[in-house]
């Protein structure tokens, strides 16, 4: 007797009754059967051994699918736990999920694990993989599960079982002599594992509660193949070299002090970098028809109550009493922007109004979350608020997307787009949210932009489009955001006089491009590994006299470069020229000018560039023209 199942391409297929997902995969093609990792039946992930029923909707996943890779990573955590149990007989098992790029497992082991222990565990894992042990699912009663875990002296598993709701199905997974409590699914057998690496050990309280025992958490990474693993490990090493905290200190861009945790101090070169970004931002926005405003950084509690931030965001706000009333440092620029709009009357003829602000904002981040410039407590947000009519929504969103693309392309970033929809904790009616979401979606579709829908991740006042940058080593960073807002105009009672002579509410787009300028600088430091393109580099040219007697001619060169708007430094130190050149290269300066007797006699310069190395002798004007061309074109 046969049954019919529906495949993910919509086609129907007949298989024998009692067939498994793997049987179905093999019937489609030997290659699919060989590469299948896990099944998805009626939108639920299942083992390949899962038996199919009539009318099931089936998707067969290989390691080309991220869900299958997550299952693979979770299965490797079980293999690691089995290896630990073989090596440390008294180890107690806690939990072991998959995480981004890998997995971890928490163990209660008496002696602290070392790097050498990780190597031993890794070797034993490879032994288990070579044994080709099957992952076997066992559906059991609560009593059976408790009995088995008590016999195996696994108190953490016993606690987990006792905490499961009455009537919940309990499953165990077995590979060889190892058994674990797990919902599954898992890979068919240990031989399916191709590429993993244990990376570190850390402390972790049982169930994240500091009153509980501290366990040892072993982390690992895993990928579908060795090439992917090698690429990841290479990028990990590369990321350490590019760490913006290390480079920021070396390049004298910024620092932090004990007196201000999470509050960055920008040094002279860092301020040049920041101002160059701001100048670029201002020029683009002026060309795109924006005006710029500035609003106070501290405003009365009543404003934050009106905006809704007092009820939705207060734990992240710094507050203070002034004249017997409560005030708060602004965590966002938006409410101040609403007051700017209300400062005068408006007509439909004023729209769209594009209003930008480089606003200083403060947010109370937990100390454990602080991370260089990437997560700070005070930063500059490149906000803009666009006030418009309903029929201008799509065209304005398109304009913002095009502006964001223009900015990111100047830094060589690729990006992907996500559309985030209504969260549970939101303000406004279903009708307003539907219109807002449809407008954003429609604009993206008209621009032919691929996007992912992020259900329930919008702001409390409106849906949003997020832009995720990909840097030079493949990491992604969320920066640009476009949020459509029907709520704040209502809460602040914003009005304009329409063509019908009546009063109406405008619609508002909130948007940022850099996001936080401080964080964007951190991203740029790591993206370029400190080797900023010439237009961004805080020092564009370093002049190096071979000895003191060439200082006068070197000064003339420096003065001529400065007259032409080029950022230049001169190294007066009485050091060997080879040492000076090495130092300048370590500072990632785009151009190095070496000045000696030959250069002074010929009234030329000897040039070294970061890109081409030693370029020999040339006229100073050639270098000036070259730098000015790079600055004007913003070339990479």
Backbone torsions as a table, in degrees:
resi	resn	phi	psi	omega
1	UNK	NA	140.5	-177.8
2	UNK	-116.7	162.6	176.6
3	UNK	-127.7	162.3	178.6
4	UNK	-111.7	136.0	175.2
5	UNK	-125.8	155.1	-179.0
6	UNK	-105.9	125.7	179.9
7	UNK	-85.5	166.0	-175.0
8	UNK	-67.8	-15.8	175.4
9	UNK	-86.3	4.5	177.6
10	UNK	93.1	-10.0	-178.4
11	UNK	-79.0	154.2	176.8
12	UNK	-99.9	146.2	179.0
13	UNK	-140.1	138.5	177.6
14	UNK	-93.5	133.6	173.9
15	UNK	-136.1	161.8	177.9
16	UNK	-65.3	145.7	174.9
17	UNK	-57.6	145.0	-179.2
18	UNK	75.6	12.8	177.1
19	UNK	-74.5	148.0	176.8
20	UNK	-94.6	171.3	175.8
21	UNK	-60.1	-39.1	178.9
22	UNK	-65.1	-39.4	176.0
23	UNK	-58.8	-42.5	178.9
24	UNK	-62.9	-44.1	-179.9
25	UNK	-59.8	-45.3	-179.8
26	UNK	-64.6	-33.7	-179.7
27	UNK	-71.0	-24.9	178.6
28	UNK	-78.7	-49.5	174.6
29	UNK	-166.9	148.6	179.1
30	UNK	-62.3	-35.7	-179.0
31	UNK	-64.4	-42.6	178.8
32	UNK	-65.4	-42.1	178.1
33	UNK	-59.9	-37.0	-178.7
34	UNK	-72.1	-36.2	-174.2
35	UNK	-96.3	-9.6	-178.5
36	UNK	-62.2	141.4	179.6
37	UNK	-114.1	-43.0	-173.1
38	UNK	-156.8	158.7	177.1
39	UNK	-108.0	159.7	172.6
40	UNK	-127.5	109.1	-176.5
41	UNK	-115.3	121.5	-177.7
42	UNK	51.0	44.6	176.8
43	UNK	68.6	15.8	176.7
44	UNK	-120.4	132.5	178.8
45	UNK	-70.4	135.9	-178.1
46	UNK	-139.6	161.1	173.5
47	UNK	-66.0	156.8	176.0
48	UNK	-64.5	-21.6	179.1
49	UNK	-79.9	-5.2	-178.7
50	UNK	-59.3	131.9	-178.9
51	UNK	-82.8	133.8	-177.0
52	UNK	-86.7	151.8	176.8
53	UNK	-119.4	163.8	-180.0
54	UNK	-59.3	137.3	177.7
55	UNK	72.3	10.0	174.6
56	UNK	-63.4	143.9	171.1
57	UNK	-98.1	122.1	-168.6
58	UNK	-124.2	134.5	172.6
59	UNK	-126.0	129.6	-179.0
60	UNK	-105.2	121.1	-172.2
61	UNK	-104.9	135.3	173.4
62	UNK	-109.0	-178.2	-178.4
63	UNK	-70.5	-1.9	172.1
64	UNK	-75.1	-10.6	-179.1
65	UNK	-105.1	132.1	-175.5
66	UNK	-63.0	-32.7	178.1
67	UNK	-62.9	-39.8	179.5
68	UNK	-66.4	-38.0	179.3
69	UNK	-66.0	-35.9	176.0
70	UNK	-62.5	-40.8	177.2
71	UNK	-63.2	-43.7	177.7
72	UNK	-57.5	-46.1	-178.9
73	UNK	-64.1	-41.1	178.7
74	UNK	-63.9	-39.0	178.7
75	UNK	-64.3	-36.2	179.1
76	UNK	-66.4	-32.6	177.0
77	UNK	-62.5	-35.2	176.3
78	UNK	-67.4	-39.5	178.5
79	UNK	-64.0	-40.0	177.3
80	UNK	-63.0	-43.4	-180.0
81	UNK	-62.4	-39.2	177.6
82	UNK	-63.2	-42.1	179.0
83	UNK	-63.2	-42.5	179.1
84	UNK	-62.3	-42.3	179.9
85	UNK	-64.6	-33.9	177.4
86	UNK	-68.7	-38.8	-175.1
87	UNK	-85.0	-32.7	-177.0
88	UNK	-127.5	90.7	-170.5
89	UNK	-56.9	-33.2	-175.9
90	UNK	-89.7	2.9	-180.0
91	UNK	-63.5	138.6	177.0
92	UNK	-106.8	139.0	-176.5
93	UNK	-89.5	137.8	174.4
94	UNK	-111.2	-101.9	179.6
95	UNK	-130.8	157.9	-177.7
96	UNK	-150.7	81.3	-178.3
97	UNK	-89.3	170.7	167.0
98	UNK	-84.7	150.4	175.8
99	UNK	-135.7	179.6	179.9
100	UNK	-57.5	124.6	178.9
101	UNK	70.2	-1.3	-177.9
102	UNK	-175.2	-136.3	-171.6
103	UNK	-163.3	168.3	167.6
104	UNK	-149.3	166.8	172.0
105	UNK	-144.0	137.5	177.9
106	UNK	-96.8	131.8	-178.9
107	UNK	-127.1	147.0	169.5
108	UNK	-101.3	99.0	-179.3
109	UNK	-125.4	137.6	-173.5
110	UNK	-62.7	-50.4	-175.9
111	UNK	-93.0	140.8	179.1
112	UNK	-61.9	135.5	179.0
113	UNK	-77.5	143.9	-179.0
114	UNK	-114.5	177.0	176.2
115	UNK	-60.4	-38.9	178.6
116	UNK	-63.6	-37.1	177.2
117	UNK	-63.0	-40.5	179.0
118	UNK	-60.4	-39.9	178.6
119	UNK	-62.5	-40.9	178.2
120	UNK	-64.2	-44.7	-179.4
121	UNK	-61.9	-42.8	179.7
122	UNK	-60.1	-43.1	179.7
123	UNK	-63.4	-41.8	179.6
124	UNK	-67.6	-34.3	175.7
125	UNK	-61.9	-42.2	177.8
126	UNK	-62.9	-35.6	175.6
127	UNK	-61.7	-43.6	-178.8
128	UNK	-65.5	-40.4	178.2
129	UNK	-60.6	-43.6	-179.4
130	UNK	-68.0	-23.0	178.0
131	UNK	-74.2	-10.8	176.7
132	UNK	52.2	52.8	-179.0
133	UNK	-79.6	134.7	179.0
134	UNK	-77.2	143.4	170.1
135	UNK	-87.7	114.8	-177.4
136	UNK	-113.8	126.0	178.9
137	UNK	-84.5	137.7	176.4
138	UNK	-129.6	114.1	174.7
139	UNK	-87.6	122.4	-171.6
140	UNK	-132.6	166.6	174.6
141	UNK	-81.5	164.5	177.2
142	UNK	-57.2	-42.1	-178.3
143	UNK	-62.5	-43.5	179.6
144	UNK	-64.3	-41.8	-179.7
145	UNK	-64.2	-46.0	179.2
146	UNK	-61.5	-44.2	-178.6
147	UNK	-59.3	-45.3	-176.8
148	UNK	-65.3	-44.8	-177.5
149	UNK	-71.9	-31.3	175.4
150	UNK	-68.2	-40.8	177.7
151	UNK	-62.1	-35.2	-178.2
152	UNK	-87.0	2.0	178.4
153	UNK	57.0	54.8	179.0
154	UNK	-117.5	80.0	-174.4
155	UNK	-62.5	-32.9	-179.3
156	UNK	-69.2	-37.1	177.3
157	UNK	-68.0	-38.8	177.8
158	UNK	-59.8	-44.0	179.4
159	UNK	-61.8	-42.9	179.3
160	UNK	-62.4	-42.0	-179.7
161	UNK	-64.8	-43.5	-179.1
162	UNK	-64.2	-25.9	-178.8
163	UNK	-86.3	-7.0	179.1
164	UNK	-70.9	143.5	179.4
165	UNK	-61.4	149.4	176.7
166	UNK	-57.0	136.7	175.7
167	UNK	86.2	-7.9	179.4
168	UNK	-70.9	137.4	178.4
169	UNK	-67.0	139.6	-179.4
170	UNK	-117.8	131.4	177.4
171	UNK	-126.9	145.7	174.0
172	UNK	-118.3	154.3	174.4
173	UNK	-123.8	137.1	-175.3
174	UNK	-122.2	132.6	166.0
175	UNK	-134.4	116.4	-173.7
176	UNK	62.4	-128.1	-178.8
177	UNK	-91.7	5.5	-176.5
178	UNK	-99.4	133.4	177.4
179	UNK	-130.0	137.8	-179.2
180	UNK	-138.0	149.8	173.9
181	UNK	-77.9	123.2	-175.4
182	UNK	-165.8	141.6	175.5
183	UNK	-75.0	-26.7	-176.2
184	UNK	77.5	-167.4	-1.9
185	UNK	-80.8	178.4	180.0
186	UNK	-136.3	168.8	174.7
187	UNK	-67.3	158.8	-177.8
188	UNK	-61.7	-40.9	-179.9
189	UNK	-155.7	168.0	-175.5
190	UNK	-64.4	-22.7	-176.8
191	UNK	-67.3	-15.0	-179.4
192	UNK	-70.9	-12.4	-178.9
193	UNK	-80.6	124.6	-176.4
194	UNK	-113.0	-31.1	-170.8
195	UNK	-153.3	115.3	176.6
196	UNK	-150.6	166.5	177.3
197	UNK	-156.9	129.0	173.5
198	UNK	-78.9	136.2	-169.9
199	UNK	-115.1	-35.5	-174.4
200	UNK	-166.0	168.0	173.4
201	UNK	-125.8	139.0	177.5
202	UNK	-141.6	163.0	175.2
203	UNK	-83.2	146.1	177.7
204	UNK	-151.2	125.8	177.4
205	UNK	-69.4	142.3	175.4
206	UNK	-57.8	124.2	-179.1
207	UNK	60.6	23.3	175.3
208	UNK	69.2	14.7	-176.5
209	UNK	-107.3	120.3	-175.3
210	UNK	-65.8	-12.8	176.1
211	UNK	-79.7	-15.4	179.7
212	UNK	-88.4	174.6	-177.8
213	UNK	-68.4	144.1	174.6
214	UNK	-80.5	123.8	178.7
215	UNK	-104.1	172.8	176.4
216	UNK	-106.0	122.2	-178.4
217	UNK	-103.1	118.5	178.3
218	UNK	-98.9	123.2	180.0
219	UNK	-99.7	148.0	172.7
220	UNK	-146.0	163.4	173.4
221	UNK	-118.1	151.8	-179.1
222	UNK	-151.8	145.3	-178.4
223	UNK	-140.9	171.5	-174.8
224	UNK	-70.0	-25.6	-179.8
225	UNK	-151.8	169.8	-175.6
226	UNK	-66.5	-33.6	179.6
227	UNK	-61.8	-45.0	179.5
228	UNK	-63.4	-40.1	179.1
229	UNK	-64.7	-46.6	-179.4
230	UNK	-61.5	-40.8	178.3
231	UNK	-61.9	-44.1	-179.5
232	UNK	-63.0	-46.5	-178.4
233	UNK	-65.6	-37.3	176.0
234	UNK	-62.4	-45.9	-179.2
235	UNK	-65.3	-31.4	177.3
236	UNK	-63.8	-44.9	177.4
237	UNK	-65.4	-41.2	179.7
238	UNK	-63.3	-39.9	179.8
239	UNK	-62.9	-36.9	178.5
240	UNK	-63.3	-41.3	179.4
241	UNK	-66.0	-32.3	-175.2
242	UNK	-91.1	-0.6	-175.1
243	UNK	-47.2	119.2	-173.8
244	UNK	-64.8	-24.8	179.0
245	UNK	-68.1	-42.0	178.6
246	UNK	-68.7	-49.7	-178.2
247	UNK	-67.8	-35.9	179.0
248	UNK	-59.8	-36.0	178.0
249	UNK	-73.9	-46.8	-178.5
250	UNK	-61.4	-40.2	-176.7
251	UNK	-89.8	4.1	177.3
252	UNK	56.0	48.4	-179.5
253	UNK	-95.6	-42.0	-178.1
254	UNK	-156.0	166.3	176.3
255	UNK	-149.8	169.5	174.2
256	UNK	-126.4	152.1	178.9
257	UNK	-126.0	152.1	178.8
258	UNK	-57.9	-28.9	-177.5
259	UNK	-72.6	-11.1	-178.8
260	UNK	-146.0	67.3	-179.3
261	UNK	-61.5	124.9	180.0
262	UNK	88.2	0.7	-179.9
263	UNK	-115.2	102.7	-173.8
264	UNK	-71.8	145.0	171.5
265	UNK	-104.6	117.3	177.0
266	UNK	-88.5	128.0	179.1
267	UNK	-87.3	169.6	-173.8
268	UNK	-49.1	-45.4	-178.9
269	UNK	-68.8	-34.1	177.2
270	UNK	-66.9	-36.2	178.5
271	UNK	-67.1	-38.5	176.5
272	UNK	-60.1	-46.4	179.3
273	UNK	-60.2	-46.7	-179.0
274	UNK	-63.0	-45.4	-179.3
275	UNK	-66.8	-33.1	177.0
276	UNK	-63.6	-42.3	176.5
277	UNK	-63.1	-42.6	-179.1
278	UNK	-65.3	-42.3	177.7
279	UNK	-60.0	-42.2	177.8
280	UNK	-61.1	-45.1	179.1
281	UNK	-59.9	-47.6	-176.6
282	UNK	-62.9	-43.9	-178.8
283	UNK	-61.4	-47.4	-179.6
284	UNK	-62.1	-40.8	-177.4
285	UNK	-71.6	-36.4	175.7
286	UNK	-61.4	-44.6	179.7
287	UNK	-64.7	-28.9	-178.2
288	UNK	-90.3	8.4	174.1
289	UNK	84.8	25.4	177.2
290	UNK	-94.3	150.5	165.9
291	UNK	-108.7	160.3	-177.8
292	UNK	-117.0	139.5	177.0
293	UNK	-127.7	171.7	174.4
294	UNK	-138.8	129.5	-178.7
295	UNK	-117.7	156.8	-177.0
296	UNK	-61.5	150.9	178.9
297	UNK	-85.6	-12.3	178.5
298	UNK	-129.1	130.3	-177.0
299	UNK	-141.7	160.3	-173.4
300	UNK	-65.5	147.9	178.4
301	UNK	-50.8	-35.3	-177.1
302	UNK	-58.9	-37.5	178.7
303	UNK	-61.4	-43.9	-176.5
304	UNK	-72.4	-26.7	173.3
305	UNK	-69.2	-42.7	179.4
306	UNK	-62.0	-43.5	-177.1
307	UNK	-72.6	-22.0	-176.9
308	UNK	96.9	-9.6	-178.1
309	UNK	-65.6	-32.3	-177.6
310	UNK	-61.7	-31.7	-177.4
311	UNK	-94.6	-25.1	-175.1
312	UNK	-106.5	-14.2	-168.6
313	UNK	-141.8	8.0	-169.6
314	UNK	-58.8	-34.3	-176.6
315	UNK	-65.2	-15.8	178.8
316	UNK	-100.0	6.0	-173.9
317	UNK	-108.6	143.7	173.5
318	UNK	-91.6	128.8	-176.6
319	UNK	-120.5	160.5	179.7
320	UNK	-155.8	153.3	176.4
321	UNK	-94.4	129.0	176.6
322	UNK	-132.6	123.3	-179.9
323	UNK	51.9	39.7	175.9
324	UNK	77.5	5.2	178.5
325	UNK	-120.9	152.1	-177.8
326	UNK	-86.3	132.3	176.7
327	UNK	-122.0	163.5	176.0
328	UNK	-139.6	141.0	169.4
329	UNK	-66.4	139.3	-174.3
330	UNK	-71.9	130.1	172.9
331	UNK	-88.6	-13.6	-179.4
332	UNK	-148.3	157.5	-178.4
333	UNK	-87.6	-16.9	-167.6
334	UNK	-54.7	-50.8	-177.1
335	UNK	-59.7	-39.0	176.0
336	UNK	-62.2	-36.5	177.4
337	UNK	-63.8	-33.8	177.5
338	UNK	-66.9	-37.9	179.2
339	UNK	-68.6	-34.7	175.9
340	UNK	-60.4	-44.6	179.6
341	UNK	-60.3	-41.0	-175.8
342	UNK	-75.0	-7.4	-175.7
343	UNK	-70.7	-12.5	174.5
344	UNK	-151.0	163.8	-179.0
345	UNK	-78.6	152.7	-177.7
346	UNK	-133.4	150.8	176.1
347	UNK	-116.4	161.4	177.4
348	UNK	-58.6	-23.1	-179.7
349	UNK	-69.9	-18.3	-179.8
350	UNK	-75.1	-15.3	-170.5
351	UNK	-92.6	151.4	-3.4
352	UNK	-74.7	141.7	174.1
353	UNK	-101.8	116.4	-178.7
354	UNK	-107.1	110.5	-171.8
355	UNK	-121.1	115.5	-178.4
356	UNK	-101.2	155.4	175.4
357	UNK	-151.5	128.8	171.0
358	UNK	-94.3	83.8	-169.0
359	UNK	-100.4	136.6	176.8
360	UNK	-80.9	122.4	180.0
361	UNK	-124.4	155.6	-179.0
362	UNK	-128.0	134.1	177.6
363	UNK	-136.3	135.1	-179.4
364	UNK	-82.0	92.6	176.5
365	UNK	-88.0	146.6	176.4
366	UNK	-65.1	144.8	-175.2
367	UNK	-59.3	-34.6	-179.6
368	UNK	-69.2	-17.6	-178.4
369	UNK	-91.5	-11.9	-177.4
370	UNK	-66.4	139.5	-176.7
371	UNK	-154.7	92.4	179.0
372	UNK	50.7	-133.8	176.7
373	UNK	-85.5	-10.7	-175.4
374	UNK	-71.5	-32.8	178.3
375	UNK	-139.9	104.9	-177.2
376	UNK	-126.1	176.5	-179.2
377	UNK	-103.5	-11.1	176.1
378	UNK	-141.3	130.4	-178.5
379	UNK	-156.3	168.2	-179.3
380	UNK	-103.1	121.3	-179.6
381	UNK	-102.8	129.0	-179.5
382	UNK	-88.6	72.5	-174.7
383	UNK	-79.4	158.4	163.8
384	UNK	-151.0	146.5	175.7
385	UNK	-123.1	124.7	179.6
386	UNK	-108.9	117.7	178.9
387	UNK	-97.1	130.9	-169.9
388	UNK	-155.0	174.1	175.3
389	UNK	-90.6	157.1	-179.5
390	UNK	-54.8	-37.0	-176.9
391	UNK	-79.7	2.2	177.4
392	UNK	-102.5	-2.8	-173.7
393	UNK	-55.8	-55.9	-173.7
394	UNK	-62.4	-44.2	-177.1
395	UNK	-65.5	-36.5	179.6
396	UNK	-71.2	-39.6	176.8
397	UNK	-61.9	-42.2	178.0
398	UNK	-60.4	-42.1	179.6
399	UNK	-61.6	-40.6	179.1
400	UNK	-66.5	-44.7	179.3
401	UNK	-58.7	-43.3	-180.0
402	UNK	-65.2	-37.1	177.7
403	UNK	-66.7	-43.6	178.1
404	UNK	-60.7	-43.2	179.2
405	UNK	-61.8	-39.5	-179.6
406	UNK	-62.9	-39.9	-179.7
407	UNK	-68.8	-52.5	-174.0
408	UNK	-64.3	-35.0	-178.6
409	UNK	-64.4	-28.2	179.3
410	UNK	-66.5	-21.3	179.9
411	UNK	-104.3	2.9	178.9
412	UNK	76.3	21.9	180.0
413	UNK	-85.8	135.9	162.2
414	UNK	-90.9	161.2	178.9
415	UNK	-152.8	159.3	169.3
416	UNK	-124.9	161.7	-169.9
417	UNK	-117.5	139.3	175.1
418	UNK	-125.9	138.4	175.3
419	UNK	-104.7	116.2	-177.5
420	UNK	-101.9	128.1	-173.1
421	UNK	-100.2	-173.5	-170.2
422	UNK	-58.8	126.6	175.5
423	UNK	-84.3	169.9	178.8
424	UNK	-64.2	-41.8	-177.8
425	UNK	-90.6	84.1	-174.1
426	UNK	-135.5	163.0	176.5
427	UNK	-112.4	148.6	173.5
428	UNK	109.8	166.0	-175.7
429	UNK	-86.2	162.6	176.4
430	UNK	-58.9	-40.0	-177.4
431	UNK	-62.1	-45.0	-180.0
432	UNK	-64.0	-43.6	-179.0
433	UNK	-65.3	-41.2	179.8
434	UNK	-62.1	-43.4	179.6
435	UNK	-64.1	-43.2	-179.0
436	UNK	-62.5	-48.4	-178.7
437	UNK	-64.2	-42.5	179.7
438	UNK	-63.4	-36.8	-179.3
439	UNK	-65.9	-44.7	179.6
440	UNK	-64.7	-45.1	-179.1
441	UNK	-62.3	-43.3	-179.1
442	UNK	-62.0	-40.6	179.8
443	UNK	-64.5	-43.4	179.6
444	UNK	-63.3	-41.1	-179.7
445	UNK	-66.1	-40.1	179.1
446	UNK	-67.0	-27.1	177.4
447	UNK	-85.4	-1.2	-177.1
448	UNK	56.5	37.2	178.3
449	UNK	-94.6	126.5	173.6
450	UNK	-67.9	140.4	177.9
451	UNK	-149.6	155.5	177.1
452	UNK	-104.5	139.0	176.0
453	UNK	-90.4	125.5	-179.0
454	UNK	-107.5	89.6	-172.9
455	UNK	-61.9	129.7	171.2
456	UNK	75.2	15.5	-175.5
457	UNK	-110.6	15.8	179.1
458	UNK	-73.7	174.5	174.3
459	UNK	-75.7	163.8	-175.7
460	UNK	-68.0	-17.3	-178.3
461	UNK	-107.1	-2.1	179.8
462	UNK	174.2	160.5	177.2
463	UNK	-72.3	167.2	-177.0
464	UNK	-148.1	158.7	171.7
465	UNK	-110.7	125.6	178.3
466	UNK	-109.9	141.5	177.9
467	UNK	-109.4	121.9	-179.0
468	UNK	-107.4	113.3	-178.9
469	UNK	-78.8	146.7	170.8
470	UNK	-110.8	123.5	-177.7
471	UNK	-87.8	-174.2	-171.8
472	UNK	-68.5	-14.5	175.3
473	UNK	-115.9	24.2	168.9
474	UNK	85.1	2.1	177.9
475	UNK	-80.3	151.3	178.8
476	UNK	-109.4	146.2	-179.3
477	UNK	-135.1	130.8	177.7
478	UNK	-85.9	120.6	-176.5
479	UNK	-125.8	-75.8	-175.8
480	UNK	-70.0	145.0	178.0
481	UNK	-143.6	139.0	170.8
482	UNK	-122.3	120.6	-179.6
483	UNK	-119.8	131.1	178.6
484	UNK	-98.3	128.7	-169.8
485	UNK	-128.9	117.4	172.6
486	UNK	-100.4	-8.1	-168.8
487	UNK	-88.5	-51.8	-177.1
488	UNK	-59.9	-38.6	176.1
489	UNK	-57.8	-33.7	177.7
490	UNK	-74.2	-45.9	-176.1
491	UNK	-64.0	-34.0	179.9
492	UNK	-95.7	3.0	177.8
493	UNK	54.0	47.5	177.0
494	UNK	-72.3	144.3	-177.4
495	UNK	-141.3	158.1	166.5
496	UNK	-146.2	158.5	177.1
497	UNK	-93.1	121.7	-176.8
498	UNK	-81.8	178.6	179.8
499	UNK	-64.8	-18.0	179.2
500	UNK	-88.4	2.1	-179.6
501	UNK	81.6	-2.9	-179.5
502	UNK	-94.4	163.6	177.5
503	UNK	-87.7	137.9	179.8
504	UNK	-136.3	165.8	175.7
505	UNK	-94.1	133.5	173.1
506	UNK	-77.1	163.1	171.9
507	UNK	-104.2	145.8	-175.6
508	UNK	-120.7	136.2	166.2
509	UNK	-104.0	127.8	168.1
510	UNK	-99.0	139.1	176.9
511	UNK	-154.8	146.3	170.8
512	UNK	-128.7	155.1	178.6
513	UNK	-113.9	-58.4	173.4
514	UNK	-69.2	-31.7	-173.5
515	UNK	89.5	-98.1	168.3
516	UNK	-106.3	127.1	-179.4
517	UNK	-63.9	-37.4	178.5
518	UNK	-60.9	-48.1	-179.8
519	UNK	-65.0	-38.6	179.4
520	UNK	-63.1	-36.3	175.7
521	UNK	-64.0	-42.4	176.2
522	UNK	-58.2	-43.4	178.7
523	UNK	-63.8	-43.6	-179.7
524	UNK	-63.6	-40.3	178.6
525	UNK	-57.5	-45.4	-177.8
526	UNK	-75.2	-35.9	179.5
527	UNK	-62.3	-45.6	-178.3
528	UNK	-94.0	0.5	-175.2
529	UNK	53.1	35.3	179.6
530	UNK	81.1	-7.9	-179.5
531	UNK	-90.9	73.9	-175.3
532	UNK	-65.8	145.7	172.3
533	UNK	-59.0	156.5	-171.5
534	UNK	-52.9	-40.8	-176.2
535	UNK	-65.3	-25.4	-178.8
536	UNK	-96.5	-23.5	-171.6
537	UNK	-58.8	128.5	179.0
538	UNK	-60.6	-36.7	172.7
539	UNK	-119.7	120.0	-176.0
540	UNK	-92.5	-30.7	-179.5
541	UNK	-138.2	137.5	173.3
542	UNK	-115.4	124.3	179.6
543	UNK	-98.9	126.0	-174.9
544	UNK	-122.5	99.3	172.9
545	UNK	-71.0	139.7	-178.7
546	UNK	-67.9	-33.2	175.0
547	UNK	-153.0	173.5	-175.6
548	UNK	-58.1	-31.4	-175.0
549	UNK	-68.7	-10.4	178.1
550	UNK	-104.5	10.9	-178.5
551	UNK	-63.9	-38.5	-176.8
552	UNK	-63.3	-46.7	179.2
553	UNK	-66.8	-36.5	177.2
554	UNK	-62.7	-38.9	177.6
555	UNK	-62.9	-40.6	177.5
556	UNK	-59.8	-42.9	178.8
557	UNK	-62.3	-47.0	-179.3
558	UNK	-59.2	-46.0	-178.6
559	UNK	-63.5	-39.1	-179.6
560	UNK	-67.0	-39.9	177.5
561	UNK	-63.7	-44.3	-179.7
562	UNK	-63.8	-39.2	178.1
563	UNK	-59.2	-29.4	-179.8
564	UNK	-93.7	17.1	174.0
565	UNK	74.7	20.5	-178.1
566	UNK	-97.6	135.8	-179.0
567	UNK	-81.7	117.0	-170.5
568	UNK	-137.2	146.8	173.4
569	UNK	-128.5	152.9	177.0
570	UNK	-121.3	136.9	-179.6
571	UNK	-98.9	101.1	-176.6
572	UNK	-84.6	-6.6	-171.3
573	UNK	-61.1	145.3	179.0
574	UNK	-85.1	67.4	-179.5
575	UNK	-120.2	162.2	176.5
576	UNK	-64.0	146.3	-175.4
577	UNK	-63.0	-34.9	178.1
578	UNK	-60.1	-40.3	178.2
579	UNK	-65.8	-43.4	179.6
580	UNK	-62.1	-41.2	179.7
581	UNK	-63.9	-44.4	179.3
582	UNK	-60.7	-44.5	179.0
583	UNK	-59.7	-44.4	-178.9
584	UNK	-65.6	-37.9	177.9
585	UNK	-64.8	-39.5	178.4
586	UNK	-64.5	-25.7	177.0
587	UNK	-82.7	0.6	176.4
588	UNK	59.2	32.6	179.9
589	UNK	-71.4	134.1	-177.4
590	UNK	-62.3	-38.0	-175.8
591	UNK	-133.3	136.4	176.7
592	UNK	-120.3	126.1	177.4
593	UNK	-107.6	120.3	178.4
594	UNK	-101.6	131.4	-175.2
595	UNK	-123.6	120.6	177.3
596	UNK	-137.4	-162.1	-175.8
597	UNK	-61.7	-44.7	-178.3
598	UNK	-60.9	-45.6	-178.4
599	UNK	-64.6	-40.7	-179.4
600	UNK	-66.6	-42.3	-178.6
601	UNK	-65.2	-40.7	-176.2
602	UNK	-88.3	-5.8	-175.5
603	UNK	54.0	47.1	177.4
604	UNK	-127.7	-172.1	175.1
605	UNK	-130.8	155.1	171.1
606	UNK	-104.5	122.2	-170.1
607	UNK	-111.5	136.2	168.3
608	UNK	-122.3	130.7	177.2
609	UNK	-113.7	152.7	179.0
610	UNK	-61.3	-32.9	-175.7
611	UNK	-80.2	-45.7	-170.1
612	UNK	-109.4	-4.3	-176.6
613	UNK	75.4	-142.7	-177.0
614	UNK	-70.9	117.9	-179.1
615	UNK	-106.9	4.5	176.0
616	UNK	78.0	-157.0	-173.0
617	UNK	-92.7	139.4	175.5
618	UNK	-157.4	168.3	177.7
619	UNK	-71.4	144.1	178.6
620	UNK	-59.3	-37.4	-178.4
621	UNK	-59.8	-34.1	178.5
622	UNK	-61.0	-42.0	179.4
623	UNK	-67.5	-43.0	-179.8
624	UNK	-60.0	-47.2	179.7
625	UNK	-61.7	-40.5	-178.6
626	UNK	-63.9	-46.1	-179.7
627	UNK	-65.5	-43.5	180.0
628	UNK	-62.1	-37.5	176.5
629	UNK	-62.9	-43.1	-179.9
630	UNK	-65.5	-37.4	-179.6
631	UNK	-69.6	-44.7	-178.7
632	UNK	-65.2	-42.8	-177.6
633	UNK	-82.2	-11.1	-175.3
634	UNK	54.6	40.8	-175.9
635	UNK	-71.5	153.7	-179.9
636	UNK	-88.4	NA	NA
